[in-house]
Amino acid sequence: MTPEGTRVVIKGAGDLGTGVAARLWRCGFAVVMTETPEPTSIRRTVAFAEAVYAGRAAVEGIEAHRVEGVAEVPECLRRGIVPVLVDPDGALTRRLEPDILVDATLSKHNALTRITDAPIVIALGPGFRAGVDAHAVVETNRGHNLGRVILEGEAEPDTGVPGVIAGAGAERVLRAPREGRFQEARAIGDRVERGEVVAHVDGVPVVAGVGGILRGLLRGGLRVEEGLKVGDVDPRAKREHCHTISDKALAVAGGVLEAIFVASRRAAATNPNAPR
């Protein structure tokens, strides 16, 4: 398979999906992304999902623009810009007729993606079975297998326990204390201390469980459910981490790139008309 002219549609433009998009874009693939009408990305400074709200977003020098229809996609790609479409039910994705489909929604269960949606279908994380829902699954759980390509079976189950960074696990994640309207009190990139109020949900404070840099924070004004992840404090306290693709996203993106070429070779062995 040659990347030039190969269209990849990535469902989900959060930080992991954006990491995949950036790596594939740099390799020459024609990358298109889709999102929901109200994305709940936490690491908004490194998520092309922000283009849904702001019209455009830039991550590590790569620009993404929200487009309103499939007809606008070719011109966006011609200009070297990643198009982002709002497509909650997948109708526009089908019209795009991708050569490769990557499900990066991280929904923990498969609601819409089918192995027949594209010649090559790749899914990130749990909820998908390789060979049934997708041609390949990429492990997203932090640890020894992060980024590993799975061609038979499933990714590790979701434990609900955040990966440990600099000795901090669950305490580094900020969660909504109740259902209601979220509002920031601090900004991404701010230094915060343990016990400091960083946001509110209908007046109830969201408090940092560990000191460090506020690496991620939900966009203000969105309605949230109790327990929803609304922020992330990085105890390594390096502000530049807020504006660069994470080690996790890079590892997963590498797995997607490997999966594309492995699936392409497998398809070519059984179908001479498959993308090469």
C-alpha positions as a Python dict, from the first residue, in 0.01 Angstrom:
ca = {
    (1, 'M'): (0, 0, 0),
    (2, 'T'): (122, 351, -82),
    (3, 'P'): (-8, 625, 150),
    (4, 'E'): (-53, 886, -125),
    (5, 'G'): (-414, 885, -241),
    (6, 'T'): (-522, 636, 29),
    (7, 'R'): (-815, 782, 221),
    (8, 'V'): (-832, 713, 595),
    (9, 'V'): (-1142, 807, 793),
    (10, 'I'): (-1086, 825, 1169),
    (11, 'K'): (-1397, 817, 1386),
    (12, 'G'): (-1322, 1018, 1699),
    (13, 'A'): (-1097, 1325, 1704),
    (14, 'G'): (-992, 1317, 2069),
    (15, 'D'): (-627, 1308, 2173),
    (16, 'L'): (-569, 943, 2074),
    (17, 'G'): (-751, 980, 1743),
    (18, 'T'): (-558, 1300, 1678),
    (19, 'G'): (-229, 1124, 1752),
    (20, 'V'): (-322, 861, 1494),
    (21, 'A'): (-426, 1129, 1245),
    (22, 'A'): (-99, 1320, 1287),
    (23, 'R'): (120, 1013, 1233),
    (24, 'L'): (-76, 901, 926),
    (25, 'W'): (-89, 1255, 784),
    (26, 'R'): (290, 1282, 816),
    (27, 'C'): (322, 951, 631),
    (28, 'G'): (119, 1089, 341),
    (29, 'F'): (-226, 939, 397),
    (30, 'A'): (-534, 1147, 312),
    (31, 'V'): (-686, 1176, 661),
    (32, 'V'): (-1048, 1271, 732),
    (33, 'M'): (-1193, 1277, 1084),
    (34, 'T'): (-1548, 1257, 1219),
    (35, 'E'): (-1693, 1361, 1554),
    (36, 'T'): (-2011, 1403, 1753),
    (37, 'P'): (-2191, 1739, 1772),
    (38, 'E'): (-2057, 1800, 2127),
    (39, 'P'): (-1719, 1631, 2175),
    (40, 'T'): (-1608, 1581, 2535),
    (41, 'S'): (-1234, 1578, 2475),
    (42, 'I'): (-1028, 1646, 2787),
    (43, 'R'): (-689, 1713, 2624),
    (44, 'R'): (-839, 1984, 2404),
    (45, 'T'): (-505, 2146, 2315),
    (46, 'V'): (-401, 1830, 2127),
    (47, 'A'): (-741, 1723, 1989),
    (48, 'F'): (-873, 1803, 1643),
    (49, 'A'): (-1219, 1768, 1799),
    (50, 'E'): (-1180, 2134, 1900),
    (51, 'A'): (-1245, 2223, 1536),
    (52, 'V'): (-1609, 2126, 1592),
    (53, 'Y'): (-1643, 2422, 1830),
    (54, 'A'): (-1385, 2669, 1700),
    (55, 'G'): (-1398, 2593, 1328),
    (56, 'R'): (-1029, 2502, 1322),
    (57, 'A'): (-760, 2350, 1540),
    (58, 'A'): (-385, 2299, 1510),
    (59, 'V'): (-170, 2030, 1672),
    (60, 'E'): (207, 2017, 1625),
    (61, 'G'): (186, 2224, 1309),
    (62, 'I'): (-95, 2021, 1149),
    (63, 'E'): (-415, 2212, 1085),
    (64, 'A'): (-770, 2074, 1096),
    (65, 'H'): (-1086, 2253, 980),
    (66, 'R'): (-1449, 2172, 1041),
    (67, 'V'): (-1629, 2114, 711),
    (68, 'E'): (-2004, 2097, 669),
    (69, 'G'): (-2029, 1827, 404),
    (70, 'V'): (-1852, 1562, 201),
    (71, 'A'): (-1825, 1798, -96),
    (72, 'E'): (-1580, 2019, 98),
    (73, 'V'): (-1342, 1734, 183),
    (74, 'P'): (-1135, 1717, -141),
    (75, 'E'): (-1040, 2086, -135),
    (76, 'C'): (-946, 2064, 232),
    (77, 'L'): (-720, 1767, 162),
    (78, 'R'): (-569, 1940, -141),
    (79, 'R'): (-462, 2226, 89),
    (80, 'G'): (-298, 1985, 333),
    (81, 'I'): (-564, 2036, 599),
    (82, 'V'): (-739, 1759, 795),
    (83, 'P'): (-1118, 1787, 742),
    (84, 'V'): (-1338, 1727, 1049),
    (85, 'L'): (-1702, 1633, 990),
    (86, 'V'): (-1983, 1608, 1244),
    (87, 'D'): (-2117, 1261, 1174),
    (88, 'P'): (-2274, 1095, 1481),
    (89, 'D'): (-2454, 818, 1292),
    (90, 'G'): (-2188, 737, 1031),
    (91, 'A'): (-2394, 846, 728),
    (92, 'L'): (-2122, 1079, 596),
    (93, 'T'): (-1852, 821, 664),
    (94, 'R'): (-2024, 579, 428),
    (95, 'R'): (-2042, 847, 159),
    (96, 'L'): (-1667, 910, 195),
    (97, 'E'): (-1599, 548, 91),
    (98, 'P'): (-1272, 520, 288),
    (99, 'D'): (-994, 279, 196),
    (100, 'I'): (-922, 251, 569),
    (101, 'L'): (-1153, 314, 865),
    (102, 'V'): (-1014, 365, 1217),
    (103, 'D'): (-1256, 361, 1510),
    (104, 'A'): (-1093, 586, 1771),
    (105, 'T'): (-1410, 666, 1965),
    (106, 'L'): (-1284, 467, 2268),
    (107, 'S'): (-1644, 397, 2361),
    (108, 'K'): (-1549, 60, 2522),
    (109, 'H'): (-1819, -110, 2313),
    (110, 'N'): (-1891, -137, 1943),
    (111, 'A'): (-2212, 37, 1846),
    (112, 'L'): (-2169, 124, 1477),
    (113, 'T'): (-1843, -4, 1329),
    (114, 'R'): (-1850, -313, 1108),
    (115, 'I'): (-1567, -502, 944),
    (116, 'T'): (-1741, -443, 610),
    (117, 'D'): (-1731, -62, 643),
    (118, 'A'): (-1403, -38, 450),
    (119, 'P'): (-1144, -267, 289),
    (120, 'I'): (-938, -225, 608),
    (121, 'V'): (-1104, -156, 945),
    (122, 'I'): (-897, -95, 1260),
    (123, 'A'): (-1036, -36, 1609),
    (124, 'L'): (-871, 106, 1919),
    (125, 'G'): (-911, -53, 2259),
    (126, 'P'): (-1167, -287, 2417),
    (127, 'G'): (-1509, -367, 2280),
    (128, 'F'): (-1394, -498, 1941),
    (129, 'R'): (-1293, -846, 1828),
    (130, 'A'): (-1029, -871, 1558),
    (131, 'G'): (-1157, -1073, 1266),
    (132, 'V'): (-1519, -1006, 1362),
    (133, 'D'): (-1569, -631, 1418),
    (134, 'A'): (-1242, -515, 1261),
    (135, 'H'): (-947, -655, 1073),
    (136, 'A'): (-718, -550, 1357),
    (137, 'V'): (-745, -406, 1708),
    (138, 'V'): (-477, -190, 1873),
    (139, 'E'): (-417, -211, 2248),
    (140, 'T'): (-476, 120, 2431),
    (141, 'N'): (-417, 9, 2789),
    (142, 'R'): (-99, 150, 2942),
    (143, 'G'): (160, -116, 3014),
    (144, 'H'): (364, -378, 2837),
    (145, 'N'): (118, -423, 2546),
    (146, 'L'): (38, -58, 2472),
    (147, 'G'): (23, -12, 2094),
    (148, 'R'): (36, -385, 2020),
    (149, 'V'): (-154, -501, 1710),
    (150, 'I'): (-410, -775, 1773),
    (151, 'L'): (-515, -982, 1472),
    (152, 'E'): (-714, -1242, 1665),
    (153, 'G'): (-911, -1170, 1980),
    (154, 'E'): (-965, -852, 2177),
    (155, 'A'): (-777, -579, 2360),
    (156, 'E'): (-743, -593, 2737),
    (157, 'P'): (-1073, -515, 2915),
    (158, 'D'): (-1133, -168, 3050),
    (159, 'T'): (-1038, -168, 3418),
    (160, 'G'): (-1165, 183, 3489),
    (161, 'V'): (-833, 247, 3664),
    (162, 'P'): (-617, 522, 3506),
    (163, 'G'): (-258, 439, 3421),
    (164, 'V'): (7, 552, 3668),
    (165, 'I'): (211, 859, 3572),
    (166, 'A'): (495, 967, 3802),
    (167, 'G'): (344, 761, 4082),
    (168, 'A'): (-8, 903, 4048),
    (169, 'G'): (-302, 697, 3921),
    (170, 'A'): (-668, 759, 3995),
    (171, 'E'): (-590, 1072, 4196),
    (172, 'R'): (-463, 1255, 3888),
    (173, 'V'): (-801, 1226, 3712),
    (174, 'L'): (-1072, 1485, 3777),
    (175, 'R'): (-1432, 1360, 3773),
    (176, 'A'): (-1768, 1534, 3786),
    (177, 'P'): (-1902, 1528, 4145),
    (178, 'R'): (-2261, 1542, 4021),
    (179, 'E'): (-2474, 1576, 3710),
    (180, 'G'): (-2499, 1928, 3576),
    (181, 'R'): (-2330, 2208, 3383),
    (182, 'F'): (-1951, 2210, 3385),
    (183, 'Q'): (-1757, 2534, 3425),
    (184, 'E'): (-1380, 2580, 3442),
    (185, 'A'): (-1212, 2774, 3722),
    (186, 'R'): (-859, 2721, 3588),
    (187, 'A'): (-708, 2670, 3241),
    (188, 'I'): (-510, 2397, 3071),
    (189, 'G'): (-141, 2461, 3139),
    (190, 'D'): (-197, 2608, 3486),
    (191, 'R'): (4, 2480, 3780),
    (192, 'V'): (-234, 2347, 4048),
    (193, 'E'): (-186, 2211, 4398),
    (194, 'R'): (-354, 1917, 4567),
    (195, 'G'): (-688, 2027, 4710),
    (196, 'E'): (-720, 2327, 4476),
    (197, 'V'): (-1054, 2393, 4305),
    (198, 'V'): (-1011, 2375, 3926),
    (199, 'A'): (-1375, 2368, 3811),
    (200, 'H'): (-1738, 2347, 3921),
    (201, 'V'): (-2043, 2144, 3826),
    (202, 'D'): (-2356, 2342, 3911),
    (203, 'G'): (-2162, 2509, 4191),
    (204, 'V'): (-2010, 2190, 4334),
    (205, 'P'): (-1627, 2214, 4324),
    (206, 'V'): (-1400, 1982, 4129),
    (207, 'V'): (-1081, 1949, 4334),
    (208, 'A'): (-733, 1841, 4223),
    (209, 'G'): (-626, 1516, 4387),
    (210, 'V'): (-258, 1571, 4313),
    (211, 'G'): (-32, 1866, 4237),
    (212, 'G'): (107, 1930, 3889),
    (213, 'I'): (14, 2084, 3556),
    (214, 'L'): (-349, 2086, 3449),
    (215, 'R'): (-294, 1890, 3127),
    (216, 'G'): (-659, 1844, 3030),
    (217, 'L'): (-991, 2007, 3111),
    (218, 'L'): (-1337, 1973, 2960),
    (219, 'R'): (-1476, 2268, 2766),
    (220, 'G'): (-1695, 2488, 2984),
    (221, 'G'): (-2070, 2496, 2936),
    (222, 'L'): (-2115, 2126, 2860),
    (223, 'R'): (-2356, 1913, 3060),
    (224, 'V'): (-2191, 1619, 3235),
    (225, 'E'): (-2297, 1307, 3418),
    (226, 'E'): (-2176, 1226, 3767),
    (227, 'G'): (-1842, 1048, 3754),
    (228, 'L'): (-1754, 1161, 3401),
    (229, 'K'): (-1385, 1238, 3351),
    (230, 'V'): (-1359, 1617, 3320),
    (231, 'G'): (-986, 1682, 3366),
    (232, 'D'): (-637, 1547, 3412),
    (233, 'V'): (-349, 1671, 3627),
    (234, 'D'): (2, 1567, 3517),
    (235, 'P'): (233, 1537, 3820),
    (236, 'R'): (539, 1559, 3594),
    (237, 'A'): (452, 1930, 3578),
    (238, 'K'): (592, 2000, 3231),
    (239, 'R'): (378, 2262, 3061),
    (240, 'E'): (499, 2160, 2713),
    (241, 'H'): (322, 1825, 2758),
    (242, 'C'): (-9, 2013, 2728),
    (243, 'H'): (66, 2104, 2366),
    (244, 'T'): (230, 1790, 2228),
    (245, 'I'): (94, 1448, 2139),
    (246, 'S'): (138, 1208, 2432),
    (247, 'D'): (357, 902, 2451),
    (248, 'K'): (42, 689, 2470),
    (249, 'A'): (-109, 843, 2157),
    (250, 'L'): (218, 800, 1966),
    (251, 'A'): (239, 433, 2068),
    (252, 'V'): (-121, 368, 1961),
    (253, 'A'): (-63, 556, 1634),
    (254, 'G'): (239, 338, 1563),
    (255, 'G'): (19, 34, 1618),
    (256, 'V'): (-238, 167, 1371),
    (257, 'L'): (32, 224, 1109),
    (258, 'E'): (158, -132, 1155),
    (259, 'A'): (-196, -268, 1141),
    (260, 'I'): (-263, -90, 812),
    (261, 'F'): (29, -256, 637),
    (262, 'V'): (-28, -598, 795),
    (263, 'A'): (-398, -591, 699),
    (264, 'S'): (-309, -466, 351),
    (265, 'R'): (-72, -758, 294),
    (266, 'R'): (-331, -1004, 421),
    (267, 'A'): (-597, -856, 196),
    (268, 'A'): (-367, -860, -107),
    (269, 'A'): (-294, -1230, -49),
    (270, 'T'): (-664, -1315, -84),
    (271, 'N'): (-790, -1036, -309),
    (272, 'P'): (-574, -900, -591),
    (273, 'N'): (-799, -591, -617),
    (274, 'A'): (-743, -489, -253),
    (275, 'P'): (-560, -157, -182),
    (276, 'R'): (-182, -199, -199),
}
